[in-house]
């Protein structure tokens, strides 16, 4: 039995490993990911929503045989949810046990003696025993290398970016009560952004960069046939051509690869092997998520279905 090639031996080997994990990666993205691995640098993945940025992290973890640790960003995200927090319930229980122990030990003792016992016990309230690791700290403390996905970092507040800088630059974090935690193994850090706001230059400087755009029609067809097995090739090609025309229109939200896959899965479930105007109209909600986009497309739907069928 032939051994599988080392996925980090070359960008081509990594691309093949991603393909085995059901992710078709373009050469430029595979190269950026490989360099991020070898240089131990974070990789910022930028591009429209739904083009496969998050799924690349999933596939990379599978290809490399690493656990995936994910931090989903949102407005108001803080250290307690991203890095660590103290287990207050356990601390309260410990406080009660300590109070009972002190009462028993100091029965009949002086006030000074009781104070000495309390002083000895204070430090034990903030130890690793009471530490709850959130995604960032869990990735640094993991006994095995991980893929750390910081998803939709542009949704977090700018202040959160500043908090990330120490982690991304030094692969370490400082907890005041315990000191500095350095990564046991350098994680592969992937940050995704849909460009809802501009990332700071300080964050960009610390990352390699890859832009994931809508794929070419040939690559999108290959992705569709890989992820939706059993779909008729002629139908798949027609769907890709039709969606390509939709993306040329001035829409509020053009359909992404994720919508292509959802549409294809739906048509397979319906047992369809051919796209016609009525079928496209009935299932348009799988592609377009805003009513004004549907209103714009519907008058041109019949023509688009016919012309994209003849252009395949």
C-alpha positions in Angstrom: 0.0 0.0 0.0 1.4 3.4 -1.1 1.8 5.9 1.7 0.0 9.2 1.3 2.3 12.1 0.4 3.2 14.6 3.1 0.6 17.3 2.7 3.1 20.0 3.6 5.9 18.8 1.3 4.9 21.2 -1.4 2.0 23.4 -2.4 0.9 20.8 -4.9 0.9 18.1 -2.2 -1.2 20.3 0.0 -3.6 21.0 -2.8 -4.0 17.3 -3.4 -4.7 16.7 0.3 -7.3 19.4 0.2 -8.9 17.8 -2.8 -9.1 14.5 -0.8 -10.9 16.5 1.9 -13.5 17.6 -0.8 -12.1 21.1 -1.3 -10.9 22.2 -4.8 -8.3 24.9 -4.1 -6.9 27.2 -6.8 -3.1 27.2 -7.1 -2.6 30.7 -5.6 -4.6 29.9 -2.5 -2.8 26.6 -2.0 0.5 28.4 -2.2 -0.6 31.0 0.4 -1.8 28.3 2.7 1.4 26.3 2.3 3.6 29.3 3.0 1.5 30.1 6.1 2.2 26.6 7.4 5.9 26.7 6.6 6.5 30.2 7.8 4.2 29.8 10.9 2.3 33.0 9.9 -1.4 33.7 10.1 -3.3 33.7 6.8 -6.0 36.3 6.2 -8.7 35.0 3.8 -10.6 37.8 2.2 -13.5 37.8 -0.3 -17.2 37.7 -0.8 -19.4 35.6 1.6 -19.9 32.1 0.5 -16.9 31.5 -1.6 -15.3 28.8 0.7 -13.2 30.7 3.2 -14.5 29.0 6.3 -14.7 25.6 4.5 -11.0 26.0 3.6 -10.2 25.9 7.4 -12.3 22.7 7.7 -10.6 21.1 4.8 -7.1 22.2 6.0 -7.7 20.6 9.4 -8.8 17.4 7.7 -5.9 17.4 5.2 -3.4 18.0 8.0 -5.0 15.6 10.5 -5.4 18.4 13.0 -8.3 19.4 15.3 -10.2 22.5 14.2 -10.7 25.2 16.8 -13.1 27.9 15.8 -13.7 31.4 17.1 -16.8 33.0 15.6 -16.5 36.8 15.8 -19.3 39.2 16.4 -19.8 42.7 17.7 -19.0 43.0 21.4 -16.8 39.9 21.5 -14.4 40.2 24.4 -11.6 38.3 26.1 -13.9 36.4 28.3 -15.5 34.7 25.3 -12.4 34.6 23.1 -9.6 33.8 25.4 -10.5 32.7 28.9 -12.7 33.3 31.9 -12.7 32.1 35.5 -15.0 29.3 36.6 -16.9 31.5 39.2 -19.3 28.6 40.2 -16.3 26.4 41.1 -14.6 29.4 42.9 -17.8 30.0 44.9 -17.9 26.4 46.0 -14.2 26.5 46.9 -14.9 29.7 48.9 -17.6 27.9 51.0 -15.3 24.9 51.6 -12.5 27.3 52.5 -14.7 29.2 54.9 -15.7 26.0 56.7 -12.1 24.9 56.8 -10.9 28.2 58.3 -13.7 28.2 60.8 -12.6 24.7 62.0 -8.9 25.5 61.9 -9.1 28.9 63.7 -11.6 27.8 66.4 -10.2 29.5 69.4 -7.3 31.0 67.5 -6.3 34.6 67.4 -7.5 37.0 64.7 -3.9 37.2 63.4 -3.9 33.5 63.0 -7.1 33.5 61.0 -5.7 36.3 58.8 -2.6 34.3 58.0 -4.7 31.3 56.9 -6.8 33.5 54.6 -3.6 35.1 53.1 -2.2 31.6 52.3 -5.4 30.6 50.6 -6.0 33.7 48.4 -3.5 32.7 45.7 -5.4 29.4 45.1 -8.5 31.2 43.8 -6.7 32.1 40.5 -4.9 29.0 39.4 -5.3 26.8 36.2 -7.7 24.7 38.3 -10.3 27.4 37.9 -9.3 28.5 34.4 -11.8 28.0 31.5 -10.0 28.0 28.2 -11.9 29.7 25.3 -10.9 29.1 21.6 -7.8 31.3 21.5 -6.2 29.9 24.7 -7.4 26.3 23.9 -5.5 26.6 20.6 -2.3 27.7 22.3 -2.5 25.1 25.1 -3.5 22.2 22.9 -1.2 19.2 23.2 -1.4 18.7 19.5 -1.1 21.2 16.6 -4.4 22.7 15.6 -6.0 24.8 12.9 -7.3 27.9 14.6 -10.1 29.6 12.6 -10.9 33.2 13.6 -14.1 33.5 11.5 -15.5 36.8 10.3 -13.0 38.9 12.2 -14.4 42.0 10.5 -17.6 41.6 12.6 -15.7 42.1 15.8 -14.9 45.6 17.2 -11.6 47.3 16.2 -10.5 47.0 19.8 -10.6 43.2 19.4 -8.0 43.4 16.6 -5.6 45.1 19.0 -6.1 42.3 21.5 -5.2 39.8 18.8 -1.9 41.3 17.9 0.1 39.6 20.7 -1.3 36.2 19.9 -0.7 36.6 16.1 2.8 38.1 16.5 4.2 36.0 19.3 1.9 33.0 19.5 1.5 33.7 23.2 -0.9 35.5 25.6 -0.5 37.0 29.0 -3.0 36.3 31.8 -2.3 38.7 34.7 -2.9 36.2 37.5 -0.9 33.4 35.9 1.7 34.9 33.6 2.4 34.2 29.9 1.2 31.1 28.0 3.2 30.3 24.9 1.9 28.0 22.2 2.9 24.3 22.8 2.7 23.9 19.1 2.3 26.7 16.5 -1.3 26.6 15.3 -2.2 27.3 11.7 -4.2 30.5 12.1 -6.7 31.4 9.5 -8.7 34.6 9.7 -11.6 35.2 7.4 -13.2 38.6 6.5 -16.1 39.5 4.2 -14.9 43.1 4.1 -17.9 44.5 6.1 -15.3 46.9 7.4 -11.6 47.6 6.7 -9.0 45.7 8.7 -6.3 47.7 10.5 -2.9 47.9 9.0 -1.4 46.5 12.2 -3.4 43.3 11.8 -2.7 43.0 8.0 1.0 43.3 8.6 1.0 40.3 10.8 -0.7 38.1 8.3 -0.1 36.6 4.9 -3.1 37.4 2.6 -5.2 35.5 0.1 -8.2 36.7 -1.8 -10.9 34.1 -2.6 -13.2 35.3 -5.4 -16.0 33.6 -7.3 -14.4 30.6 -9.1 -14.1 30.3 -12.8 -17.0 28.4 -14.5 -14.8 25.3 -15.0 -13.7 25.2 -11.4 -17.2 25.8 -10.1 -18.5 23.0 -12.2 -15.7 20.7 -10.8 -16.6 21.8 -7.2 -20.3 21.1 -7.9 -19.7 17.7 -9.2 -17.4 16.8 -6.3 -19.7 18.0 -3.6 -23.0 17.0 -5.2 -22.4 13.4 -6.4 -24.9 12.0 -8.8 -25.9 15.3 -10.4 -26.4 15.1 -14.2 -23.4 16.7 -15.9 -25.5 18.7 -18.4 -27.7 20.0 -15.6 -24.6 21.0 -13.5 -23.1 22.9 -16.5 -26.4 24.7 -17.1 -26.6 25.7 -13.4 -23.1 27.1 -13.4 -23.7 29.1 -16.7 -27.0 30.5 -15.3 -25.4 31.6 -12.0 -22.5 33.2 -14.0 -25.0 35.4 -15.7 -26.7 36.3 -12.4 -23.3 37.5 -11.0 -23.0 39.9 -13.9 -26.2 41.7 -12.8 -26.3 44.6 -10.4 -27.7 42.6 -7.4 -27.7 43.4 -3.8 -26.2 39.9 -3.1 -24.9 37.8 -5.9 -25.2 34.1 -5.4 -22.0 32.5 -4.0 -20.7 29.0 -4.4 -22.6 28.0 -1.3 -25.9 29.0 -3.1 -24.8 27.0 -6.2 -24.4 23.9 -4.1 -27.7 24.4 -2.3 -29.5 24.8 -5.6 -27.9 21.8 -7.1 -28.7 19.6 -4.0 -32.3 20.8 -4.2 -32.7 19.9 -7.9 -31.2 16.5 -7.3 -33.7 16.0 -4.4 -36.5 17.0 -6.8 -35.2 14.4 -9.3 -34.5 17.0 -12.0 -32.1 16.5 -14.9 -32.9 19.6 -16.8 -33.4 23.3 -16.0 -36.4 25.1 -17.4 -37.8 28.6 -16.7 -40.6 27.4 -14.4 -38.2 25.3 -12.3 -35.8 28.2 -12.1 -38.6 30.6 -11.0 -39.9 28.1 -8.4 -36.4 27.6 -6.8 -35.1 31.2 -7.3 -35.2 31.7 -3.5 -32.3 29.3 -3.1 -30.1 31.6 -5.1 -31.3 35.1 -4.3 -32.0 36.1 -0.7 -33.4 39.6 -1.2 -36.8 40.3 -2.7 -35.5 43.3 -4.8 -33.0 40.9 -6.5 -35.8 38.5 -7.4 -37.9 41.3 -8.8 -34.9 42.4 -10.9 -34.2 38.9 -12.3 -37.7 37.5 -12.9 -38.5 39.6 -16.1 -35.3 38.2 -17.6 -35.6 34.7 -16.3 -36.9 32.9 -19.4 -34.3 34.5 -21.7 -31.5 33.7 -19.2 -32.4 30.1 -18.9 -32.6 29.6 -22.7 -29.4 31.5 -23.5 -27.4 29.8 -20.8 -28.6 26.4 -22.1 -27.4 27.1 -25.6 -24.0 28.5 -24.3 -23.0 25.3 -22.5 
